[in-house]
Amino acid sequence: MSAGQLPAERFPALDVLPDVIHGFTLRAADIELSHDKMEALARLDGVHREIRKQNGLGDAQFITAQQVHGNRVALVDAATAANECFESCDGLITNQRGVCLGIYVADCCAVYLADPVRNAIGLVHSGKKGTEIGIVPNAIKSMADHFGSRVSDLIVQLSPCIRPPRYEIDFADEIVRQCRAAGVTALYDSGVCTACDLNRYYSYRAEKGRTGRMLAFLALAAAP
């Protein structure tokens, strides 16, 4: 990490894709925690904006989802790219350049989906409930329906999230199982538990709700 660069990590499976920009922000120093999600996000907003800027996304339209622990996936296209937040959604898919998808997590899993053949991407919030009702398979199907994405072309990456023994349900393992059942072969899991490393990550469970949020972000690089 270069001097002055703010904390975010990247995943090797996505780093090799020249058209994809991604990151997963880490715990930010000197940011006060909060039991209120919106207050926590407001306090982290400046840090997250700077991280996106450092990754070449300072001018990109930033688009998030309301994250209601459901299984609805929103299409971000030319007509809807002006939206800043899609209500009642936990997943976003797009083939638009100039937009940056964002999902916030603090124990749930952020699932990145990339189709390098058709230049399409998806980003999903999947915790215990969302995994149970199949948010990730819905996103895979949505990318096939809207972009013609073939499951054999998809690269899927799971972020750090809470895992046993710090949590009673291994929903990351279930996400992996669902992806395999859908036919995904290029599947990668960080294998990292957020609750096990509070120096690096926020954890809703470990910090009893008074915490921050990591931002998962994903974008297609601007056309040359």
N, C-alpha and C positions, 0 to 999 in steps of 0.2 A: 504494500500500500504506500503510495507516494505521500510526501509531506503535504499536509493540508487536506488530504482526501478523507471524506467521511466514511463511516463503517458500513460496508455492504459486501456481501459475498456473491459469487457467481458459481455456476455449475458447469463442469467440463462438457457434459453432453450437449448443452446449449451454446457454450462458448465457441464451439467449432462451426456453428451455423453463421455464415457471413451476413445474412439478412436479418438476424435476430439480435435484439438488444434486451438484456434482462438483468435482474438483480434481486437480492433479498437483503433488506436492510437489517442491521444488527442493533443491539441496545445502544442508545445514544447517551453519552455522558452529560451530566448536569441538567437533565430534563426531569422535571417533577412528575411523579406518577399520579394517577387518578383512578378512582373507582368508576368514573363516568367515561365511557368510550369516546364520546365526541370531544370532551375536554382533553383527554389524552391525545387524540389526533390533532387537535388544535395546537397543543404544545409541541408536537413533533412535526408540524407542517413545514416549518422553515428548514429543518434538517432534511426531510424527505424531498423537498423541492431542490435543495442544493445537491443531493445525491443524484436526482434525475438529471440535473444540469451537468454534473460531472460525467454522466454517461451519455451526453449528447442529446438529451431529451428535454432541455430547458424550454424549447419552443413547441413541443408536442402537446396536443390537447390531452389532458389527463382525465381518464374516465374510470370510474369505480362502480361498484354494485352496492346495494343497500345491505346485503348479507343477512338474510333472515333464516338461515339454516334450512333452506328449501332446496329444490332441485331444478329451478328455472334458470335457463341460460339465455342471455340477451345477445342479439346480433347487432354489432356496431358496424353500420354501413354508411354510405355517403349521406343518407337521409337522417341518420340518428347520431352521427359522430359529434354533433354539437352538444349532446347531452353530457352533463358532468357526472351524473349518478343515475343508474338504472334501478328503479324501485322494485322491490320484491324479487330480486335476483341474487344468485350466488355464483354466477358464471358469466363470462364475457368471451365472445369470439369475434374475430375481425380479419379482413384481408386488406384493410386500409392502412396506408402509410401516413405518418404525421400524427398518429394517435398513440397514446401510451395507456395500456390497461393496468389497473391497480387493484390489488386485493390486500386487505389487512388481516393479520393473524396474530394470535398470542397463545397458541397451543393447537389450534386447528391447522390443517394442512393446506398449503397453497399448491395447487397442481398446475404445472405449466404444460401446455400442449403446443407443439410446433409441427407444421407440415411444410418442409422445405421444398417440396415439389410444386405445390400450388401457392406458396407464400401466404399461408394463413396461420393464425395463432389463436390460442385460447388460454384463459386463466380462470381457475376455479377455486372457490372456498369450500373445503370439504372437511367438516368435523364429524363427530359421532352421528348426528342426525342426518346430515347431508349425505354421508357415506351410505347410511342405511337405506336411503331413498334414491340412491343412484345418480347423484349430481355429475360425477365424472363420466359414466357411460352416456348420460344425456348430452354432455358437451361433445363427446366423440361422435355421437349420432348427428348433432347439430352441425358439426364441421363437415360431415359427409353430405348432409342435406343441402347446406348453403354453398359450400365451396367445392364439392366433389372430392373431398379428402378421402383417401384410402387408408384404412387402419394400418396397413403394412408400411405406409410412409410416415406415420406419426412418430414423433419423439416425445415421450412423456417423462416429466421430472417431478418428483415429490420433494417438497421443502422439508426442513426440520419441523417437527410437530411433537406433541406429547405422546409418550409411548409407555407400555408396561416396563417396569413395575410402578411407575409414577402415575399411571392411569389404568383403569380396570378394563378398558376396551382397546384392542389394537386395531384402530380404524385404518392406520397406514397399511397394515398387512391386507385388510379387506379391499382397500383401493387397488393395491397391486393385483389381488385376485380378480377383481372386476375388470381391470385393464387386460389381464391375460385372457380372461374369458371372452373379451371383445375382439381379441386378435392382435393386441399390441405386442410387438416383439422388442422394440427399442424403448425399454422401460428402465428408469433409473430412480432409486430412492436414496436420499441423503443418509438415511439410517440414524439421524441425530434426534435426540429428545430435547425439546425446549426446556422442560422442567429440570433437566439435569445440569444445566449450565446457565445460571442467572447472570454470570458476568458477560455473557455473549447474547443471550436471548431474553425476551419477556415471556412470562408464563402466567396465564390467568389462574391456573390451578395452584401453582406453587406460591404465588404472591397474593392468593385469596382475593382476587379481583382488583386489587390496587396495583395497576401495572400500566405498561404502554402497549404499543403494537409494532410488529414488524410489517413493512410494506414489501409485498411481492410485486414487481413491475415487469412488464413485457411489452415489447414493441417491435414492429418491422422497421428496419433502417430506411431512412429517406432515400428516394431514388437518386442515383448519381447524376 
